[in-house]
Amino acid sequence: MSTQHEHDPDMELDCTAVLADVWLMLDNECDEATRARLEQHIHECTPCLEAYGIEEKIKSLLTRKCGGDRAPEGLRDRLKMEIRRTVSITEIESD
């Protein structure tokens, strides 16, 4: 895994797109081509791998706490917004 592209604007856009689609992969709501593209990027990009791990843990927590059902949309939206805010703050502090 390489973090070499962390400051490459083209890759940051790709990272943003990958992180936006992570929930599709976690919820098994994407096709195989999309899954393969996401998995390849995640395995090659340390920041995305870390973010994916956080998303995966949140999904697991929601599954346990919500009895295996999907979390209510409002809760999912609030969690996603908080995660993005936290990731943005972490990125700013890293720069």
Order of alpha helices (4+ residues) and beta strands (2+ residues): alpha-alpha-alpha-alpha
